[in-house]
Amino acid sequence: MDLFAGEAFRLNLKRPLAVFDLETTGVDFIKDRIVEISVIRIDPDQSRRQVTMRINPIIPIPIESSQIHGIYDEDVAMSPTFKDVAKELFDLLDPCDLAGFNSNRFDIPLLLEEFIRAGMWMDIESRSLVDVHRIYTLMEKRDLTAAYKYYCNKEIQNAHSAAADTEATLEVLLAQLQKYETLKNDMRFLHDFSNEERFLDSGRRFIYQNGKPAFNFGKHKGRSVEEVLRIEPSYYNWMLNGDFPEHTKQKLREIKTAISKASNKPVS
């Protein structure tokens, strides 16, 4: 697939855009691992670079996952671990806005967890996060294969490989921008359009509400973090010791620190 040959439509970029896709050991972004990643980085001058890596997840790849993406344990046995390539990937993705297919619900949360396990913190609050799947479901209600057929009139060759899915995702995004006059060729607009709410963490446990971080789950849903930590300080340790994503826990620590600084006293 010669993706860029003769391409006339240009993305309006204020910073680099990284379109990416992951193949993984499963669908639990807290426990599962990456086995393949492909990234197409597009800079504001429209220059492009594509990187695809096989990654040893260190844990066994379930057969049901291998049957989907075609990557088996023996295929990645000699591949680098995520920690081995974390710095290279971090530099490739910095300071990019991010785009993918269902990326806000799965790929980005899993990628953040992998970086944290490698001892690196990837900030996403200042980035635009463009979810092509979200745009698509809002406009047409289909999956990637159908989206590629609908928008590009093509069949994905080698579907469920990270490279093929990444290329298809970028082509669909370009076609969406040309098809829908209501869509602006601007990453911040597409971020706002393809995100239901502004989540602060990968696990979607915190959102902004009335300008302040608030809980988005459980018995305190809709209440500000500051209020909850004041009336029920044990909730903080309960979350830190619970089965939440590491990115969510780190965000809770940051929120608590910000509350302490603002009030000039520690939140107990």
BALOBA-1460 file (C-alpha; in Angstrom, 3 decimals):
// residues 268
<rec num="1" residu="m" x="0.000" y="0.000" z="0.000"/>
<rec num="2" residu="d" x="1.695" y="3.214" z="-1.160"/>
<rec num="3" residu="l" x="0.050" y="5.447" z="1.399"/>
<rec num="4" residu="f" x="1.617" y="8.790" z="0.598"/>
<rec num="5" residu="a" x="2.028" y="8.673" z="-3.174"/>
<rec num="6" residu="g" x="0.149" y="11.483" z="-4.852"/>
<rec num="7" residu="e" x="-1.587" y="12.532" z="-1.657"/>
<rec num="8" residu="a" x="-3.121" y="15.973" z="-2.052"/>
<rec num="9" residu="f" x="-4.828" y="16.485" z="1.295"/>
<rec num="10" residu="r" x="-2.658" y="17.915" z="4.050"/>
<rec num="11" residu="l" x="-3.254" y="17.819" z="7.779"/>
<rec num="12" residu="n" x="-3.252" y="21.232" z="9.428"/>
<rec num="13" residu="l" x="-0.718" y="20.700" z="12.197"/>
<rec num="14" residu="k" x="0.583" y="23.064" z="14.858"/>
<rec num="15" residu="r" x="2.745" y="20.306" z="16.330"/>
<rec num="16" residu="p" x="3.707" y="16.810" z="15.157"/>
<rec num="17" residu="l" x="0.970" y="14.182" z="14.974"/>
<rec num="18" residu="a" x="1.685" y="10.524" z="15.787"/>
<rec num="19" residu="v" x="-0.838" y="8.055" z="14.386"/>
<rec num="20" residu="f" x="-0.271" y="4.698" z="16.060"/>
<rec num="21" residu="d" x="-1.660" y="1.224" z="16.636"/>
<rec num="22" residu="l" x="-0.841" y="-1.566" z="19.084"/>
<rec num="23" residu="e" x="-1.088" y="-5.329" z="18.917"/>
<rec num="24" residu="t" x="-1.256" y="-6.765" z="22.425"/>
<rec num="25" residu="t" x="-1.509" y="-9.846" z="24.602"/>
<rec num="26" residu="g" x="-5.146" y="-9.000" z="25.420"/>
<rec num="27" residu="v" x="-7.690" y="-6.255" z="26.041"/>
<rec num="28" residu="d" x="-7.007" y="-5.388" z="29.704"/>
<rec num="29" residu="f" x="-4.817" y="-2.294" z="29.562"/>
<rec num="30" residu="i" x="-3.806" y="-2.689" z="33.211"/>
<rec num="31" residu="k" x="-2.507" y="-6.254" z="32.932"/>
<rec num="32" residu="d" x="-1.797" y="-6.864" z="29.251"/>
<rec num="33" residu="r" x="1.321" y="-5.934" z="27.272"/>
<rec num="34" residu="i" x="2.314" y="-4.661" z="23.830"/>
<rec num="35" residu="v" x="3.667" y="-7.168" z="21.288"/>
<rec num="36" residu="e" x="3.826" y="-4.798" z="18.305"/>
<rec num="37" residu="i" x="3.601" y="-1.041" z="17.818"/>
<rec num="38" residu="s" x="3.533" y="0.986" z="14.639"/>
<rec num="39" residu="v" x="3.770" y="4.778" z="14.520"/>
<rec num="40" residu="i" x="3.457" y="7.217" z="11.637"/>
<rec num="41" residu="r" x="4.829" y="10.582" z="12.771"/>
<rec num="42" residu="i" x="3.799" y="13.569" z="10.656"/>
<rec num="43" residu="d" x="5.554" y="16.870" z="11.333"/>
<rec num="44" residu="p" x="4.021" y="20.300" z="10.612"/>
<rec num="45" residu="d" x="6.118" y="20.534" z="7.438"/>
<rec num="46" residu="q" x="4.290" y="17.331" z="6.315"/>
<rec num="47" residu="s" x="7.456" y="15.198" z="6.465"/>
<rec num="48" residu="r" x="6.667" y="11.681" z="7.671"/>
<rec num="49" residu="r" x="8.406" y="8.797" z="9.338"/>
<rec num="50" residu="q" x="7.026" y="5.335" z="10.060"/>
<rec num="51" residu="v" x="8.405" y="3.029" z="12.746"/>
<rec num="52" residu="t" x="7.146" y="-0.500" z="13.442"/>
<rec num="53" residu="m" x="8.525" y="-2.633" z="16.278"/>
<rec num="54" residu="r" x="7.913" y="-6.143" z="17.544"/>
<rec num="55" residu="i" x="8.183" y="-6.243" z="21.349"/>
<rec num="56" residu="n" x="8.749" y="-9.122" z="23.755"/>
<rec num="57" residu="p" x="5.903" y="-8.727" z="26.289"/>
<rec num="58" residu="i" x="7.731" y="-10.947" z="28.837"/>
<rec num="59" residu="i" x="4.421" y="-12.687" z="29.518"/>
<rec num="60" residu="p" x="2.883" y="-15.457" z="27.370"/>
<rec num="61" residu="i" x="0.695" y="-14.355" z="24.478"/>
<rec num="62" residu="p" x="-2.698" y="-16.125" z="24.785"/>
<rec num="63" residu="i" x="-3.481" y="-18.264" z="21.762"/>
<rec num="64" residu="e" x="-6.758" y="-16.424" z="21.177"/>
<rec num="65" residu="s" x="-4.819" y="-13.145" z="20.827"/>
<rec num="66" residu="s" x="-2.206" y="-14.728" z="18.553"/>
<rec num="67" residu="q" x="-4.968" y="-16.036" z="16.292"/>
<rec num="68" residu="i" x="-6.164" y="-12.445" z="15.795"/>
<rec num="69" residu="h" x="-2.903" y="-10.628" z="15.097"/>
<rec num="70" residu="g" x="-0.740" y="-13.576" z="14.030"/>
<rec num="71" residu="i" x="2.059" y="-12.920" z="16.530"/>
<rec num="72" residu="y" x="3.103" y="-15.910" z="18.657"/>
<rec num="73" residu="d" x="5.527" y="-16.269" z="21.563"/>
<rec num="74" residu="e" x="8.305" y="-17.556" z="19.313"/>
<rec num="75" residu="d" x="7.903" y="-14.539" z="17.000"/>
<rec num="76" residu="v" x="8.919" y="-12.103" z="19.745"/>
<rec num="77" residu="a" x="11.209" y="-14.293" z="21.842"/>
<rec num="78" residu="m" x="14.310" y="-12.461" z="20.563"/>
<rec num="79" residu="s" x="12.644" y="-9.030" z="20.295"/>
<rec num="80" residu="p" x="13.483" y="-6.182" z="22.686"/>
<rec num="81" residu="t" x="11.281" y="-5.586" z="25.717"/>
<rec num="82" residu="f" x="9.294" y="-2.367" z="25.997"/>
<rec num="83" residu="k" x="11.809" y="-1.073" z="28.530"/>
<rec num="84" residu="d" x="14.559" y="-1.609" z="25.951"/>
<rec num="85" residu="v" x="12.837" y="0.644" z="23.389"/>
<rec num="86" residu="a" x="10.985" y="3.008" z="25.756"/>
<rec num="87" residu="k" x="13.398" y="5.931" z="25.308"/>
<rec num="88" residu="e" x="13.341" y="5.612" z="21.507"/>
<rec num="89" residu="l" x="9.529" y="5.526" z="21.467"/>
<rec num="90" residu="f" x="9.256" y="8.351" z="23.993"/>
<rec num="91" residu="d" x="11.453" y="10.589" z="21.819"/>
<rec num="92" residu="l" x="9.507" y="9.612" z="18.686"/>
<rec num="93" residu="l" x="6.191" y="10.538" z="20.322"/>
<rec num="94" residu="d" x="7.430" y="13.758" z="21.935"/>
<rec num="95" residu="p" x="5.898" y="16.330" z="21.591"/>
<rec num="96" residu="c" x="3.254" y="14.800" z="19.337"/>
<rec num="97" residu="d" x="-0.492" y="14.952" z="19.433"/>
<rec num="98" residu="l" x="-1.773" y="11.367" z="19.269"/>
<rec num="99" residu="a" x="-4.272" y="9.692" z="16.947"/>
<rec num="100" residu="g" x="-5.491" y="6.128" z="16.686"/>
<rec num="101" residu="f" x="-8.514" y="3.892" z="16.291"/>
<rec num="102" residu="n" x="-10.233" y="3.449" z="19.694"/>
<rec num="103" residu="s" x="-6.988" y="4.837" z="21.082"/>
<rec num="104" residu="n" x="-8.490" y="6.907" z="23.885"/>
<rec num="105" residu="r" x="-10.097" y="3.864" z="25.493"/>
<rec num="106" residu="f" x="-7.341" y="1.304" z="24.962"/>
<rec num="107" residu="d" x="-4.127" y="2.110" z="23.069"/>
<rec num="108" residu="i" x="-3.225" y="5.301" z="24.945"/>
<rec num="109" residu="p" x="-4.023" y="3.874" z="28.422"/>
<rec num="110" residu="l" x="-1.959" y="0.753" z="27.703"/>
<rec num="111" residu="l" x="0.914" y="2.794" z="26.265"/>
<rec num="112" residu="l" x="0.944" y="4.991" z="29.379"/>
<rec num="113" residu="e" x="1.070" y="1.919" z="31.618"/>
<rec num="114" residu="e" x="4.004" y="0.529" z="29.637"/>
<rec num="115" residu="f" x="5.918" y="3.803" z="29.952"/>
<rec num="116" residu="i" x="5.280" y="3.920" z="33.700"/>
<rec num="117" residu="r" x="6.553" y="0.359" z="34.091"/>
<rec num="118" residu="a" x="9.683" y="1.497" z="32.211"/>
<rec num="119" residu="g" x="10.108" y="4.386" z="34.667"/>
<rec num="120" residu="m" x="8.947" y="7.127" z="32.281"/>
<rec num="121" residu="w" x="6.058" y="9.577" z="32.554"/>
<rec num="122" residu="m" x="4.323" y="10.582" z="29.339"/>
<rec num="123" residu="d" x="2.207" y="13.691" z="29.854"/>
<rec num="124" residu="i" x="-1.005" y="13.763" z="27.803"/>
<rec num="125" residu="e" x="-2.825" y="16.741" z="29.307"/>
<rec num="126" residu="s" x="-1.268" y="19.240" z="26.902"/>
<rec num="127" residu="r" x="-1.731" y="17.012" z="23.836"/>
<rec num="128" residu="s" x="-4.658" y="16.671" z="21.468"/>
<rec num="129" residu="l" x="-5.926" y="13.075" z="21.446"/>
<rec num="130" residu="v" x="-7.773" y="12.294" z="18.217"/>
<rec num="131" residu="d" x="-9.777" y="9.068" z="18.284"/>
<rec num="132" residu="v" x="-10.657" y="8.133" z="14.704"/>
<rec num="133" residu="h" x="-12.984" y="5.401" z="15.995"/>
<rec num="134" residu="r" x="-14.940" y="7.962" z="18.005"/>
<rec num="135" residu="i" x="-15.296" y="10.253" z="14.980"/>
<rec num="136" residu="y" x="-16.354" y="7.275" z="12.916"/>
<rec num="137" residu="t" x="-18.954" y="5.968" z="15.372"/>
<rec num="138" residu="l" x="-20.368" y="9.460" z="15.743"/>
<rec num="139" residu="m" x="-20.640" y="9.776" z="11.969"/>
<rec num="140" residu="e" x="-21.210" y="6.259" z="10.659"/>
<rec num="141" residu="k" x="-21.282" y="3.657" z="13.488"/>
<rec num="142" residu="r" x="-18.818" y="1.092" z="12.042"/>
<rec num="143" residu="d" x="-15.501" y="-0.686" z="12.793"/>
<rec num="144" residu="l" x="-12.089" y="-0.095" z="11.155"/>
<rec num="145" residu="t" x="-12.544" y="-2.619" z="8.325"/>
<rec num="146" residu="a" x="-15.904" y="-1.127" z="7.388"/>
<rec num="147" residu="a" x="-14.551" y="2.404" z="7.838"/>
<rec num="148" residu="y" x="-11.699" y="1.692" z="5.426"/>
<rec num="149" residu="k" x="-14.109" y="0.237" z="2.894"/>
<rec num="150" residu="y" x="-16.605" y="3.080" z="3.326"/>
<rec num="151" residu="y" x="-14.220" y="6.034" z="3.259"/>
<rec num="152" residu="c" x="-11.406" y="4.705" z="1.071"/>
<rec num="153" residu="n" x="-13.189" y="1.993" z="-0.946"/>
<rec num="154" residu="k" x="-10.387" y="-0.437" z="-0.122"/>
<rec num="155" residu="e" x="-9.945" y="-3.701" z="1.729"/>
<rec num="156" residu="i" x="-7.291" y="-3.804" z="4.444"/>
<rec num="157" residu="q" x="-4.470" y="-6.088" z="3.394"/>
<rec num="158" residu="n" x="-2.977" y="-7.980" z="6.349"/>
<rec num="159" residu="a" x="-5.601" y="-6.677" z="8.798"/>
<rec num="160" residu="h" x="-4.701" y="-6.873" z="12.496"/>
<rec num="161" residu="s" x="-1.050" y="-6.188" z="11.843"/>
<rec num="162" residu="a" x="-0.063" y="-2.947" z="13.539"/>
<rec num="163" residu="a" x="1.407" y="-1.428" z="10.370"/>
<rec num="164" residu="a" x="-1.617" y="-2.178" z="8.161"/>
<rec num="165" residu="d" x="-4.093" y="-0.965" z="10.795"/>
<rec num="166" residu="t" x="-2.067" y="2.210" z="11.398"/>
<rec num="167" residu="e" x="-1.930" y="3.025" z="7.698"/>
<rec num="168" residu="a" x="-5.651" y="2.363" z="7.330"/>
<rec num="169" residu="t" x="-6.409" y="4.565" z="10.354"/>
<rec num="170" residu="l" x="-4.482" y="7.496" z="8.870"/>
<rec num="171" residu="e" x="-6.172" y="7.092" z="5.484"/>
<rec num="172" residu="v" x="-9.593" y="7.030" z="7.150"/>
<rec num="173" residu="l" x="-8.786" y="10.212" z="9.116"/>
<rec num="174" residu="l" x="-7.732" y="12.018" z="5.931"/>
<rec num="175" residu="a" x="-10.890" y="10.844" z="4.151"/>
<rec num="176" residu="q" x="-13.112" y="11.899" z="7.077"/>
<rec num="177" residu="l" x="-11.707" y="15.425" z="6.985"/>
<rec num="178" residu="q" x="-12.410" y="15.672" z="3.269"/>
<rec num="179" residu="k" x="-15.905" y="14.167" z="3.486"/>
<rec num="180" residu="y" x="-17.405" y="16.111" z="6.396"/>
<rec num="181" residu="e" x="-17.527" y="19.884" z="6.091"/>
<rec num="182" residu="t" x="-18.362" y="20.144" z="9.803"/>
<rec num="183" residu="l" x="-14.983" y="18.665" z="10.731"/>
<rec num="184" residu="k" x="-12.140" y="21.164" z="10.997"/>
<rec num="185" residu="n" x="-8.624" y="20.263" z="9.916"/>
<rec num="186" residu="d" x="-7.291" y="21.130" z="13.349"/>
<rec num="187" residu="m" x="-6.031" y="18.688" z="15.979"/>
<rec num="188" residu="r" x="-7.536" y="20.537" z="18.961"/>
<rec num="189" residu="f" x="-10.963" y="20.580" z="17.274"/>
<rec num="190" residu="l" x="-10.673" y="16.865" z="16.458"/>
<rec num="191" residu="h" x="-9.565" y="16.173" z="20.019"/>
<rec num="192" residu="d" x="-12.654" y="17.925" z="21.403"/>
<rec num="193" residu="f" x="-14.911" y="16.265" z="18.836"/>
<rec num="194" residu="s" x="-13.631" y="12.717" z="19.409"/>
<rec num="195" residu="n" x="-13.562" y="12.886" z="23.215"/>
<rec num="196" residu="e" x="-16.793" y="12.618" z="25.166"/>
<rec num="197" residu="e" x="-15.284" y="14.339" z="28.204"/>
<rec num="198" residu="r" x="-11.892" y="15.637" z="29.275"/>
<rec num="199" residu="f" x="-10.495" y="12.779" z="31.346"/>
<rec num="200" residu="l" x="-7.437" y="13.418" z="33.479"/>
<rec num="201" residu="d" x="-6.198" y="9.832" z="33.614"/>
<rec num="202" residu="s" x="-6.006" y="6.736" z="31.453"/>
<rec num="203" residu="g" x="-8.516" y="4.855" z="33.603"/>
<rec num="204" residu="r" x="-11.134" y="7.620" z="33.202"/>
<rec num="205" residu="r" x="-11.573" y="7.876" z="36.965"/>
<rec num="206" residu="f" x="-11.094" y="11.678" z="37.054"/>
<rec num="207" residu="i" x="-12.638" y="14.471" z="34.981"/>
<rec num="208" residu="y" x="-12.764" y="18.250" z="35.190"/>
<rec num="209" residu="q" x="-16.036" y="19.481" z="36.660"/>
<rec num="210" residu="n" x="-16.611" y="23.174" z="37.282"/>
<rec num="211" residu="g" x="-12.910" y="23.703" z="36.679"/>
<rec num="212" residu="k" x="-11.771" y="21.234" z="39.345"/>
<rec num="213" residu="p" x="-10.715" y="17.568" z="39.302"/>
<rec num="214" residu="a" x="-13.670" y="15.360" z="40.227"/>
<rec num="215" residu="f" x="-14.280" y="11.648" z="40.624"/>
<rec num="216" residu="n" x="-15.905" y="9.895" z="37.674"/>
<rec num="217" residu="f" x="-16.801" y="6.593" z="39.336"/>
<rec num="218" residu="g" x="-18.142" y="4.957" z="42.469"/>
<rec num="219" residu="k" x="-19.904" y="6.447" z="45.441"/>
<rec num="220" residu="h" x="-18.187" y="9.833" z="45.009"/>
<rec num="221" residu="k" x="-18.905" y="10.245" z="41.302"/>
<rec num="222" residu="g" x="-19.408" y="13.922" z="40.485"/>
<rec num="223" residu="r" x="-17.810" y="15.192" z="43.694"/>
<rec num="224" residu="s" x="-14.560" y="17.130" z="43.676"/>
<rec num="225" residu="v" x="-11.432" y="15.277" z="44.726"/>
<rec num="226" residu="e" x="-10.646" y="18.068" z="47.181"/>
<rec num="227" residu="e" x="-13.981" y="17.617" z="48.965"/>
<rec num="228" residu="v" x="-13.710" y="13.828" z="49.135"/>
<rec num="229" residu="l" x="-10.148" y="13.865" z="50.466"/>
<rec num="230" residu="r" x="-11.224" y="16.344" z="53.129"/>
<rec num="231" residu="i" x="-14.237" y="14.357" z="54.384"/>
<rec num="232" residu="e" x="-12.868" y="10.861" z="53.723"/>
<rec num="233" residu="p" x="-9.032" y="10.983" z="53.655"/>
<rec num="234" residu="s" x="-8.793" y="7.172" z="53.738"/>
<rec num="235" residu="y" x="-10.179" y="7.119" z="50.176"/>
<rec num="236" residu="y" x="-6.760" y="8.251" z="48.948"/>
<rec num="237" residu="n" x="-4.926" y="5.213" z="50.337"/>
<rec num="238" residu="w" x="-7.760" y="2.917" z="49.254"/>
<rec num="239" residu="m" x="-7.226" y="4.005" z="45.638"/>
<rec num="240" residu="l" x="-3.438" y="3.806" z="45.814"/>
<rec num="241" residu="n" x="-3.679" y="0.235" z="47.124"/>
<rec num="242" residu="g" x="-6.477" y="-0.764" z="44.751"/>
<rec num="243" residu="d" x="-6.525" y="-2.374" z="41.315"/>
<rec num="244" residu="f" x="-6.333" y="0.890" z="39.370"/>
<rec num="245" residu="p" x="-3.999" y="1.826" z="36.492"/>
<rec num="246" residu="e" x="-0.661" y="3.274" z="37.594"/>
<rec num="247" residu="h" x="-1.429" y="6.378" z="35.547"/>
<rec num="248" residu="t" x="-4.626" y="6.891" z="37.575"/>
<rec num="249" residu="k" x="-2.718" y="6.526" z="40.851"/>
<rec num="250" residu="q" x="-0.061" y="8.995" z="39.743"/>
<rec num="251" residu="k" x="-2.733" y="11.504" z="38.739"/>
<rec num="252" residu="l" x="-4.321" y="11.153" z="42.190"/>
<rec num="253" residu="r" x="-0.942" y="11.915" z="43.782"/>
<rec num="254" residu="e" x="-0.557" y="14.981" z="41.548"/>
<rec num="255" residu="i" x="-4.059" y="16.221" z="42.357"/>
<rec num="256" residu="k" x="-3.439" y="15.813" z="46.086"/>
<rec num="257" residu="t" x="-0.133" y="17.677" z="45.832"/>
<rec num="258" residu="a" x="-1.799" y="20.531" z="43.923"/>
<rec num="259" residu="i" x="-4.559" y="20.751" z="46.547"/>
<rec num="260" residu="s" x="-1.947" y="20.902" z="49.317"/>
<rec num="261" residu="k" x="0.007" y="23.667" z="47.578"/>
<rec num="262" residu="a" x="-3.145" y="25.697" z="46.920"/>
<rec num="263" residu="s" x="-4.231" y="25.515" z="50.553"/>
<rec num="264" residu="n" x="-0.688" y="25.871" z="51.944"/>
<rec num="265" residu="k" x="-1.268" y="22.824" z="54.109"/>
<rec num="266" residu="p" x="-1.040" y="19.089" z="53.558"/>
<rec num="267" residu="v" x="-4.161" y="17.077" z="52.736"/>
<rec num="268" residu="s" x="-4.098" y="14.316" z="55.333"/>
